């Protein structure tokens, strides 16, 4: 029972860190264009992350039972995965890099499961889960964000070129609030689901192992004989992510909203709309997408259409390296932690 409580606490801490780490995903552009003050933008993102987190369960199912063999998973395995993801989140947050919390959690889970299986790679559902729902989207989603962001920006340029800059600025100053809210909602539908899946996996694993057999009657709600998301888990994760978002992620907001390219409201609208469309579609099909990758590449696409020379490619290069290292780095951390628990 103590291990399960540790898993839940670690998962909640991770969800909180996910909220402040990824707060920039929805509001970096709306802050950098000065459409909203940072305080108002974070409050809006917190609310719409909450609404998004209350919808759907496809992504949670993918994380909880679609990536590794649940027969090998123990509560210690889940705990190692969450701690690994949290550690990578903190490292990249401190460096101001918008890495993927999703990939950190997935890498940590795969690494920990591999350690629990003592190096048996068959425990990782490569063909049915990791390849089609993690690796392929990891490669294609940034390209989709870049191309679609650039395309939407180009179409807006064509449609608006006869209008005065003042009118365009005023119009998209209002529209960008809607696009940022949609982006925050989409982020909630995808990112909050991942921790829900992890906690449900812990409940399912604990129930199967008989850890909850002798609990008092008032704790019967913990028993989860089938992998079904309990309502209390959904509510807890949604609220935690919302609170984490309210805490803000100023280091990453500066990287996305200021250092990469200078944006105006019309550019922010194009980037946020692109990202929201892609993330919403992925959530529907249960793909645990990196919302960070999508919004960052969308901003890159919009910035490239705006002025290719205006992109700060040294910042882009640092971000790309963070993307590349997230899965293996968090996987190694998860593997090491799980090996320690196995040897104890």
PEGIHU-V100998 format. One record per pair of residues at least 12 apart in sequence whose C-alpha atoms are under 10 Angstrom apart, sorted by the first residue. I is the first residue (numbers start at 1). J is the second residue. Records with the same first field share a line. If there is no record, write none. Layout:
I = J ; J
This chain:
1 = 75 ; 206 ; 211 ; 212 ; 215
2 = 75
3 = 74 ; 75 ; 76 ; 78 ; 79 ; 202 ; 206 ; 211
4 = 74 ; 75 ; 76 ; 78 ; 79 ; 199 ; 202 ; 203 ; 205 ; 206 ; 211 ; 212
5 = 75 ; 79 ; 202
6 = 75 ; 76 ; 78 ; 79
7 = 75 ; 76 ; 77 ; 78 ; 79 ; 80 ; 81 ; 82 ; 83 ; 198 ; 199 ; 202 ; 203
8 = 78 ; 79 ; 82 ; 195 ; 198 ; 199 ; 200 ; 202 ; 203 ; 233
9 = 79 ; 82 ; 199
10 = 78 ; 79 ; 80 ; 81 ; 82 ; 83 ; 85 ; 86 ; 199
11 = 78 ; 79 ; 81 ; 82 ; 83 ; 85 ; 86 ; 194 ; 195 ; 196 ; 198 ; 199 ; 237
12 = 82 ; 195 ; 196 ; 199 ; 236 ; 237 ; 239 ; 240 ; 241 ; 244
13 = 82 ; 83 ; 86 ; 240 ; 241 ; 244
14 = 82 ; 83 ; 84 ; 85 ; 86 ; 87 ; 89 ; 90 ; 101 ; 105 ; 195 ; 240 ; 241 ; 244
15 = 82 ; 86 ; 101 ; 191 ; 192 ; 193 ; 194 ; 195 ; 196 ; 236 ; 237 ; 238 ; 239 ; 240 ; 241 ; 242 ; 243 ; 244 ; 245
16 = 86 ; 192 ; 237 ; 238 ; 239 ; 240 ; 241 ; 242 ; 243 ; 244 ; 245 ; 246 ; 247
17 = 85 ; 86 ; 87 ; 89 ; 90 ; 93 ; 101 ; 240 ; 241 ; 243 ; 244 ; 245 ; 247 ; 248 ; 249
18 = 85 ; 86 ; 89 ; 90 ; 100 ; 101 ; 102 ; 191 ; 192 ; 195 ; 240 ; 241 ; 242 ; 244 ; 245 ; 249
19 = 45 ; 46 ; 49 ; 101 ; 187 ; 188 ; 191 ; 192 ; 238 ; 240 ; 241 ; 242 ; 243 ; 244 ; 245 ; 246 ; 247 ; 248 ; 249
20 = 42 ; 46 ; 93 ; 241 ; 242 ; 243 ; 244 ; 245 ; 246 ; 247 ; 248 ; 249 ; 250 ; 252
21 = 89 ; 90 ; 92 ; 93 ; 94 ; 96 ; 97 ; 98 ; 99 ; 100 ; 101 ; 244 ; 245 ; 247 ; 248 ; 249 ; 250 ; 251 ; 252 ; 253 ; 292
22 = 89 ; 93 ; 98 ; 99 ; 100 ; 101 ; 184 ; 187 ; 191 ; 241 ; 244 ; 245 ; 248 ; 249 ; 252 ; 253 ; 291 ; 292
23 = 41 ; 42 ; 45 ; 46 ; 49 ; 184 ; 187 ; 241 ; 242 ; 244 ; 245 ; 246 ; 247 ; 248 ; 249 ; 250 ; 252 ; 253 ; 292
24 = 41 ; 42 ; 45 ; 98 ; 184 ; 245 ; 248 ; 249 ; 250 ; 251 ; 252 ; 253 ; 254 ; 255 ; 256 ; 257 ; 292 ; 295 ; 296
25 = 45 ; 98 ; 180 ; 183 ; 184 ; 187 ; 249 ; 252 ; 253 ; 256 ; 257 ; 272 ; 275 ; 291 ; 292 ; 293 ; 294 ; 295 ; 296
26 = 41 ; 42 ; 44 ; 45 ; 46 ; 48 ; 49 ; 179 ; 180 ; 181 ; 182 ; 183 ; 184 ; 185 ; 186 ; 187 ; 245 ; 253 ; 271 ; 272 ; 275 ; 276 ; 291 ; 292 ; 295
27 = 40 ; 41 ; 42 ; 44 ; 45 ; 176 ; 177 ; 179 ; 180 ; 181 ; 183 ; 184 ; 248 ; 249 ; 253 ; 256 ; 257 ; 268 ; 272
28 = 41 ; 42 ; 180 ; 249 ; 250 ; 252 ; 253 ; 254 ; 255 ; 256 ; 257 ; 258 ; 268 ; 272 ; 295 ; 296
29 = 41 ; 176 ; 180 ; 253 ; 254 ; 256 ; 257 ; 258 ; 262 ; 263 ; 264 ; 265 ; 267 ; 268 ; 269 ; 271 ; 272 ; 295 ; 299
30 = 173 ; 176 ; 177 ; 179 ; 180 ; 181 ; 257 ; 263 ; 264 ; 265 ; 267 ; 268 ; 269 ; 272
31 = 253 ; 254 ; 257 ; 258 ; 265 ; 268
32 = 253 ; 254 ; 256 ; 257 ; 258 ; 259 ; 261 ; 262 ; 263 ; 264 ; 265 ; 268
33 = 169 ; 173 ; 176 ; 257 ; 258 ; 262 ; 263 ; 264 ; 265 ; 266 ; 267 ; 268
34 = 173 ; 263 ; 264 ; 265
35 = 169 ; 170 ; 172 ; 173 ; 174 ; 175 ; 176 ; 177 ; 264 ; 265 ; 268
36 = 173 ; 174 ; 176 ; 177
38 = 248 ; 250 ; 253
39 = 246 ; 247 ; 248
40 = 246
41 = 177 ; 180 ; 181 ; 246 ; 248
42 = 184 ; 242 ; 244 ; 245 ; 246 ; 247 ; 248 ; 249
43 = 242 ; 243 ; 245 ; 246 ; 247 ; 248
44 = 177 ; 180 ; 181 ; 184 ; 185 ; 242 ; 245 ; 246
45 = 180 ; 181 ; 182 ; 183 ; 184 ; 185 ; 187 ; 188 ; 242 ; 245 ; 246 ; 248
46 = 181 ; 184 ; 185 ; 188 ; 238 ; 239 ; 240 ; 241 ; 242 ; 243 ; 244 ; 245 ; 246 ; 247 ; 248
47 = 181 ; 184 ; 185 ; 188 ; 238 ; 239 ; 241 ; 242 ; 243 ; 245 ; 246
48 = 180 ; 181 ; 182 ; 183 ; 184 ; 185 ; 186 ; 187 ; 188 ; 189 ; 242
49 = 181 ; 182 ; 183 ; 184 ; 185 ; 186 ; 187 ; 188 ; 189 ; 190 ; 191 ; 192 ; 238 ; 239 ; 241 ; 242 ; 243 ; 244 ; 245 ; 246
50 = 184 ; 185 ; 187 ; 188 ; 189 ; 192 ; 235 ; 237 ; 238 ; 239 ; 240 ; 241 ; 242 ; 243 ; 245
51 = 184 ; 185 ; 186 ; 188 ; 189 ; 238 ; 239 ; 242
52 = 182 ; 183 ; 184 ; 185 ; 186 ; 187 ; 188 ; 189 ; 190 ; 191 ; 192 ; 193 ; 238 ; 280
53 = 184 ; 185 ; 186 ; 187 ; 188 ; 189 ; 190 ; 191 ; 192 ; 193 ; 196 ; 234 ; 235 ; 236 ; 237 ; 238 ; 239 ; 241 ; 242
54 = 185 ; 188 ; 189 ; 192 ; 193 ; 231 ; 234 ; 235 ; 237 ; 238 ; 239
55 = 185 ; 186 ; 188 ; 189 ; 190 ; 192 ; 193 ; 234 ; 238 ; 283
56 = 189 ; 190 ; 193 ; 234 ; 283 ; 284 ; 286
57 = 189 ; 190 ; 192 ; 193 ; 194 ; 196 ; 197 ; 228 ; 229 ; 234 ; 283 ; 284 ; 286
58 = 189 ; 190 ; 193 ; 194 ; 197 ; 282 ; 283 ; 284 ; 285 ; 286 ; 287 ; 288
59 = 133 ; 189 ; 190 ; 191 ; 192 ; 193 ; 194 ; 195 ; 196 ; 197 ; 282 ; 283 ; 284 ; 285 ; 286 ; 287 ; 288 ; 289
60 = 189 ; 190 ; 191 ; 192 ; 193 ; 194 ; 195 ; 196 ; 197 ; 198 ; 199 ; 200 ; 201 ; 227 ; 228 ; 229 ; 234 ; 283 ; 286 ; 287 ; 288
61 = 193 ; 194 ; 196 ; 197 ; 198 ; 200 ; 201 ; 227 ; 228 ; 229 ; 286 ; 287 ; 288
62 = 129 ; 130 ; 133 ; 134 ; 193 ; 194 ; 197 ; 198 ; 285 ; 286 ; 287 ; 288
63 = 102 ; 105 ; 106 ; 109 ; 129 ; 130 ; 133 ; 193 ; 194 ; 195 ; 196 ; 197 ; 198 ; 200 ; 201 ; 286 ; 287 ; 288
64 = 78 ; 106 ; 109 ; 193 ; 194 ; 195 ; 196 ; 197 ; 198 ; 199 ; 200 ; 201 ; 202 ; 204 ; 227 ; 228 ; 229
65 = 125 ; 129 ; 197 ; 198 ; 200 ; 201 ; 204 ; 227
66 = 124 ; 125 ; 126 ; 128 ; 129 ; 130 ; 133 ; 286
67 = 106 ; 109 ; 110 ; 113 ; 123 ; 124 ; 125 ; 126 ; 127 ; 128 ; 129 ; 130 ; 131 ; 133 ; 134
68 = 106 ; 109 ; 110 ; 111 ; 112 ; 113 ; 114 ; 121 ; 122 ; 123 ; 124 ; 125 ; 126 ; 128 ; 129 ; 130
69 = 110 ; 113 ; 114 ; 117 ; 122 ; 123 ; 124 ; 125
70 = 113 ; 123 ; 124 ; 201 ; 202 ; 204 ; 205
71 = 113 ; 117 ; 123 ; 205 ; 208 ; 209
72 = 113 ; 114 ; 115 ; 116 ; 117 ; 123 ; 205
73 = 109 ; 112 ; 113 ; 114 ; 116 ; 117 ; 123 ; 201 ; 202 ; 205 ; 206
74 = 112 ; 113 ; 116 ; 201 ; 202 ; 204 ; 205 ; 206 ; 208 ; 209 ; 338
75 = 199 ; 201 ; 202 ; 203 ; 204 ; 205 ; 206 ; 209 ; 211
76 = 112 ; 113 ; 116 ; 202 ; 337 ; 338 ; 341 ; 342
77 = 108 ; 109 ; 110 ; 111 ; 112 ; 113 ; 114 ; 115 ; 116 ; 202 ; 334 ; 335 ; 337 ; 338 ; 339 ; 341 ; 342
78 = 108 ; 109 ; 110 ; 112 ; 113 ; 198 ; 199 ; 201 ; 202 ; 205 ; 334 ; 338
79 = 108 ; 109 ; 112 ; 198 ; 199 ; 202 ; 334 ; 337 ; 338 ; 341
80 = 108 ; 109 ; 111 ; 112 ; 113 ; 333 ; 334 ; 335 ; 336 ; 337 ; 338 ; 339 ; 340 ; 341
81 = 104 ; 105 ; 106 ; 107 ; 108 ; 109 ; 110 ; 111 ; 112 ; 113 ; 198 ; 330 ; 331 ; 333 ; 334 ; 335 ; 337 ; 338
82 = 104 ; 105 ; 106 ; 107 ; 108 ; 109 ; 112 ; 195 ; 198 ; 199 ; 330 ; 334
83 = 104 ; 105 ; 108 ; 109 ; 330 ; 333 ; 334 ; 337
84 = 104 ; 105 ; 106 ; 107 ; 108 ; 109 ; 111 ; 112 ; 329 ; 330 ; 331 ; 332 ; 333 ; 334 ; 335 ; 336 ; 337 ; 338
85 = 100 ; 101 ; 102 ; 103 ; 104 ; 105 ; 106 ; 107 ; 108 ; 109 ; 326 ; 327 ; 329 ; 330 ; 331 ; 333 ; 334
86 = 101 ; 104 ; 105 ; 108 ; 330
87 = 104 ; 108 ; 330 ; 333 ; 334
88 = 100 ; 101 ; 103 ; 104 ; 105 ; 108 ; 326 ; 327 ; 329 ; 330 ; 331 ; 333
89 = 101 ; 102 ; 104 ; 105 ; 326 ; 330
92 = 251 ; 252 ; 319 ; 322 ; 326
93 = 249 ; 250 ; 251 ; 252
94 = 249 ; 251 ; 252
95 = 251 ; 252
96 = 249 ; 250 ; 251 ; 252 ; 253 ; 254 ; 255 ; 256 ; 319
97 = 251 ; 252 ; 253 ; 254 ; 255 ; 256 ; 292 ; 315 ; 316 ; 318 ; 319 ; 320 ; 321 ; 322 ; 323
98 = 249 ; 251 ; 252 ; 253 ; 255 ; 256 ; 291 ; 292 ; 293 ; 295 ; 296 ; 318 ; 319 ; 320 ; 322 ; 323
99 = 252 ; 290 ; 291 ; 292 ; 293 ; 296 ; 319 ; 320 ; 321 ; 322 ; 323 ; 324 ; 325 ; 326
100 = 138 ; 191 ; 289 ; 290 ; 291 ; 292 ; 293 ; 294 ; 322 ; 323 ; 324 ; 326 ; 327
101 = 191 ; 194 ; 289 ; 290 ; 291 ; 292 ; 326 ; 327 ; 330
102 = 134 ; 190 ; 191 ; 192 ; 193 ; 194 ; 195 ; 288 ; 289 ; 290 ; 291 ; 292 ; 326 ; 327
103 = 134 ; 135 ; 138 ; 288 ; 289 ; 290 ; 323 ; 325 ; 326 ; 327 ; 328 ; 330 ; 331
104 = 290 ; 323 ; 325 ; 326 ; 327 ; 328 ; 329 ; 330 ; 331 ; 333 ; 334
105 = 194 ; 195 ; 198 ; 326 ; 327 ; 330 ; 331 ; 334
106 = 130 ; 134 ; 194 ; 198 ; 288 ; 326 ; 327 ; 328 ; 330 ; 331 ; 334
107 = 130 ; 134 ; 326 ; 327 ; 328 ; 329 ; 330 ; 331 ; 332 ; 333 ; 334 ; 335
108 = 326 ; 327 ; 328 ; 329 ; 330 ; 331 ; 332 ; 333 ; 334 ; 335 ; 336 ; 337 ; 338
109 = 124 ; 198 ; 330 ; 331 ; 333 ; 334 ; 335 ; 338
110 = 123 ; 124 ; 125 ; 130 ; 327 ; 328 ; 330 ; 331 ; 332 ; 334 ; 335
111 = 124 ; 327 ; 328 ; 329 ; 330 ; 331 ; 332 ; 333 ; 334 ; 335 ; 336 ; 337 ; 338 ; 339
112 = 330 ; 331 ; 332 ; 333 ; 334 ; 335 ; 336 ; 337 ; 338 ; 339 ; 341
113 = 331 ; 334 ; 335 ; 338 ; 339
114 = 331 ; 334 ; 335 ; 338 ; 339
115 = 331 ; 332 ; 334 ; 335 ; 336 ; 337 ; 338 ; 339 ; 340 ; 341 ; 342
116 = 335 ; 338 ; 339 ; 341 ; 342
117 = 338 ; 339 ; 342
118 = 335 ; 338 ; 339 ; 342
119 = 335
129 = 287
132 = 287
133 = 282 ; 285 ; 286 ; 287 ; 288 ; 289
134 = 287 ; 288 ; 289 ; 290 ; 327
135 = 289 ; 327
137 = 282 ; 287 ; 288 ; 289 ; 290
138 = 288 ; 289 ; 290 ; 293 ; 294 ; 323 ; 324
139 = 293 ; 324
140 = 294
141 = 275 ; 278 ; 279 ; 282 ; 289 ; 290 ; 291 ; 293 ; 294 ; 295 ; 297 ; 298
142 = 275 ; 290 ; 291 ; 292 ; 293 ; 294 ; 295 ; 296 ; 297 ; 298 ; 300 ; 301
143 = 293 ; 294 ; 297 ; 298 ; 301
144 = 274 ; 275 ; 278 ; 294 ; 297 ; 298 ; 301
145 = 271 ; 272 ; 274 ; 275 ; 276 ; 277 ; 278 ; 279 ; 293 ; 294 ; 295 ; 296 ; 297 ; 298 ; 299 ; 300 ; 301 ; 302
146 = 271 ; 274 ; 275 ; 293 ; 294 ; 295 ; 296 ; 297 ; 298 ; 299 ; 300 ; 301 ; 302 ; 303 ; 304
147 = 274 ; 297 ; 298 ; 300 ; 301 ; 302 ; 304 ; 305
148 = 270 ; 271 ; 273 ; 274 ; 275 ; 277 ; 278 ; 297 ; 298 ; 301 ; 302
149 = 267 ; 268 ; 269 ; 270 ; 271 ; 272 ; 273 ; 274 ; 275 ; 294 ; 295 ; 297 ; 298 ; 299 ; 300 ; 301 ; 302 ; 303 ; 304 ; 305
150 = 267 ; 270 ; 271 ; 274 ; 297 ; 298 ; 299 ; 300 ; 301 ; 302 ; 303 ; 304 ; 305 ; 306
151 = 270 ; 274 ; 301 ; 302 ; 305
152 = 267 ; 269 ; 270 ; 271 ; 273 ; 274 ; 298 ; 301 ; 302 ; 305
153 = 266 ; 267 ; 268 ; 269 ; 270 ; 271 ; 274 ; 298 ; 301 ; 302 ; 303 ; 304 ; 305 ; 306
154 = 270 ; 301 ; 302 ; 305 ; 306
155 = 270
156 = 266 ; 267 ; 270
157 = 266 ; 267 ; 305 ; 306
168 = 264 ; 265 ; 266
169 = 264 ; 265 ; 266
170 = 265 ; 266
171 = 265 ; 266
172 = 264 ; 265 ; 266 ; 267 ; 268 ; 269 ; 270
173 = 264 ; 265 ; 266 ; 268 ; 269
174 = 265 ; 266 ; 269
175 = 265 ; 266 ; 268 ; 269
176 = 264 ; 265 ; 266 ; 267 ; 268 ; 269 ; 270 ; 271 ; 272 ; 273
177 = 265 ; 268 ; 269 ; 272
178 = 269 ; 272 ; 273
179 = 268 ; 269 ; 270 ; 271 ; 272 ; 273 ; 274 ; 275 ; 276
180 = 268 ; 269 ; 271 ; 272 ; 273 ; 275 ; 276
181 = 272 ; 273 ; 276
182 = 272 ; 273 ; 275 ; 276 ; 277 ; 280
183 = 271 ; 272 ; 273 ; 274 ; 275 ; 276 ; 277 ; 278 ; 279 ; 280 ; 291 ; 295
184 = 245 ; 272 ; 276
185 = 276 ; 279 ; 280
186 = 275 ; 276 ; 277 ; 278 ; 279 ; 280 ; 281 ; 282 ; 283 ; 291
187 = 275 ; 276 ; 279 ; 280 ; 283 ; 289 ; 290 ; 291 ; 292
188 = 237 ; 238 ; 241 ; 242 ; 279 ; 280 ; 283 ; 291
189 = 238 ; 279 ; 280 ; 282 ; 283 ; 284 ; 288
190 = 279 ; 280 ; 281 ; 282 ; 283 ; 284 ; 286 ; 287 ; 288 ; 289 ; 290 ; 291
191 = 238 ; 241 ; 279 ; 283 ; 288 ; 289 ; 290 ; 291
192 = 234 ; 237 ; 238 ; 239 ; 240 ; 241 ; 242
193 = 229 ; 233 ; 234 ; 237 ; 238 ; 283 ; 286 ; 288
194 = 237 ; 288
195 = 233 ; 234 ; 236 ; 237 ; 238 ; 241
196 = 229 ; 230 ; 231 ; 232 ; 233 ; 234 ; 235 ; 236 ; 237 ; 238
197 = 227 ; 228 ; 229 ; 233 ; 234
199 = 229 ; 230 ; 233 ; 234 ; 237
200 = 222 ; 224 ; 226 ; 227 ; 228 ; 229 ; 230 ; 233 ; 234
201 = 224 ; 226 ; 227 ; 228 ; 229
202 = 222 ; 224
203 = 221 ; 222 ; 223 ; 224 ; 225 ; 226 ; 227 ; 228 ; 229 ; 230
204 = 222 ; 223 ; 224 ; 225 ; 226 ; 227 ; 228 ; 229
205 = 223 ; 224 ; 225 ; 226 ; 227
206 = 222 ; 223 ; 224 ; 225
207 = 222 ; 223 ; 224 ; 225 ; 226
208 = 223 ; 224 ; 225 ; 226
210 = 223
211 = 223
212 = 224
255 = 296 ; 315 ; 316 ; 319
256 = 292 ; 295 ; 296 ; 299 ; 300 ; 315 ; 316 ; 319
257 = 296 ; 299
258 = 312
259 = 311 ; 312 ; 313 ; 314 ; 315 ; 316
260 = 296 ; 299 ; 300 ; 303 ; 310 ; 311 ; 312 ; 313 ; 314 ; 315 ; 316 ; 319
261 = 299 ; 300 ; 302 ; 303 ; 304 ; 306 ; 307 ; 308 ; 309 ; 310 ; 311 ; 312 ; 313 ; 315 ; 316
262 = 299 ; 303 ; 306 ; 307 ; 310 ; 311 ; 312
263 = 299 ; 302 ; 303 ; 306
264 = 306
266 = 302
267 = 298 ; 299 ; 301 ; 302 ; 303 ; 305 ; 306
268 = 298 ; 299 ; 302 ; 303
269 = 299 ; 302
270 = 298 ; 299 ; 301 ; 302
271 = 294 ; 295 ; 296 ; 297 ; 298 ; 299 ; 300 ; 301 ; 302 ; 303
272 = 294 ; 295 ; 296 ; 298 ; 299
273 = 295 ; 298
274 = 294 ; 295 ; 297 ; 298 ; 299 ; 301 ; 302
275 = 291 ; 292 ; 293 ; 294 ; 295 ; 296 ; 297 ; 298 ; 299
276 = 291 ; 294 ; 295
278 = 291 ; 294 ; 295
279 = 291 ; 294 ; 295
290 = 323
292 = 323
293 = 319 ; 320 ; 323
296 = 316 ; 319 ; 320
297 = 316 ; 320
299 = 311
300 = 312 ; 313 ; 316
